[in-house]
Amino acid sequence: MTLSLVMRSEAALLLPTYDRNPVMFTRGRGVYLWDSTGKKYLDFLSGIGVNALGYGHPAIQKIISGQAGKLIHISNLFFHEYQAKLAKRLIQISGLDKAFFCNSGTEAWEGALKLARAYAHAQNHNGHKAKWRMLALENSFHGRTFGALATTGQSKYRAPFAPLMPGVGFVEFNNVEDLKRQFDASVCAICLETIQGEGGINPLSQEFLQAARELTEKHGALLILDEIQCGLGRTGRHFAYQHYGIQPDIVTVAKPLAAGLPLGAILASNKVASCMHPGLHGTTFGGGPLSCAVAVEVLKQAERLLGHIRDMGDYFRGELEGLARKHASVAQVRGLGLMLALELKSADLAKAVARQLLDHGIIINRTHETVLRFLPPYIVEKKHIDEVVHALDAALNEGALKAPPTLVTKPGRRSKP
Ligand SMILES: Cc1ncc(COP(=O)(O)O)c(C=O)c1O
């Protein structure tokens, strides 16, 4: 099928939820993808932070084909050997005590909110005053299901679906005074992305995260960190909160966990986990043998790459800062490890730069209007970073705006994987 036929078919057959780029990918290898015309792309988005080990990783391929021939799904009514193996590893690296497996980021987040409420109910029964409110952050993003939307601080996602779950207050990003002002005894949890992803790569300040931890400890509330985008090695440590030296009560992870197979997880301390019992939460597909077996290998590979991620992240950041010094159109460089952003002063320019790079066979992403987001695979090398920085430099030099606003990509380099 050609791209234009697929585009026409999708337009007729699918809910119009996506404004896709007019590119159809057919295969990938390492940090590269190839489209249906044979054009090669350098991928600095990794399927929005999912393909952390790149494409066609031999160890992952081996596990998928071996396990697919044995057992893909069994449901959570029976045991298989990989949930405990994976949980053991996640517990070791997170410093938490218990895991629950599900299928996606939003499902992990939804479960984390339920866990917080269940914990609050248990406390209420123990004679505490009613605790049920939650605090989240302005500009946050936690997913598309109702609980996730209720804690997502962006009206464009929330307003079309109102009314949402009540009782969520939004605190100004990194504003400790606002956090203190909104925090009271009715709060059962503070919900934070350690580094806001979709909101434009905004790391929490040390002061803010510290204040959130102290307030929750003082008032018997929970600190829930969403590390769906920033966790599992992306920042050069297993979890982004480890850069802050702060331990949460609940953490959610997903994106890179099973190398592209759908898998998410909630990790919780024993204190929180003790409020769960059979029947209180569950999922049909979550934590199947195929995805969990793959995830065990992903964690092994990611651990080996942590130093490399830090080195490449520092190098990339330094290069982006060089661009910021050179181009007046750059507002700021942000991020940690291989979760980086270049904020431009103009949304039109950001859109044009992302499009120009795509034309030249480089995949990046524009988020929050003005922010160019980079989530390259962990296996990225200096030469790939140099190529992206060079292309960004050229696009910023040209103001990219002069580029025709075409939706058709130019033929680029061609080669076999
Ligand atoms: C921080 C964060 N939380 C939650 C989600 C939702 O994850 P999913 O799209 O897998 O439901 C995302 C997705 O981008 C995310 O970045």
The ligand as an ORCA input file, in Angstrom:
! r2SCAN-3c Opt
* xyz 0 1
  C       4.695     11.846     31.882
  C       3.664     11.043     31.146
  N       2.691     10.455     31.845
  C       1.760      9.707     31.241
  C       1.757      9.519     29.887
  C       0.703      8.679     29.236
  O       1.281      7.506     28.745
  P       0.536      6.634     27.629
  O       0.498      7.441     26.381
  O       1.371      5.381     27.521
  O      -0.822      6.344     28.146
  C       2.745     10.126     29.123
  C       2.753      9.989     27.656
  O       3.341     10.750     26.933
  C       3.737     10.907     29.772
  O       4.715     11.504     29.085
*
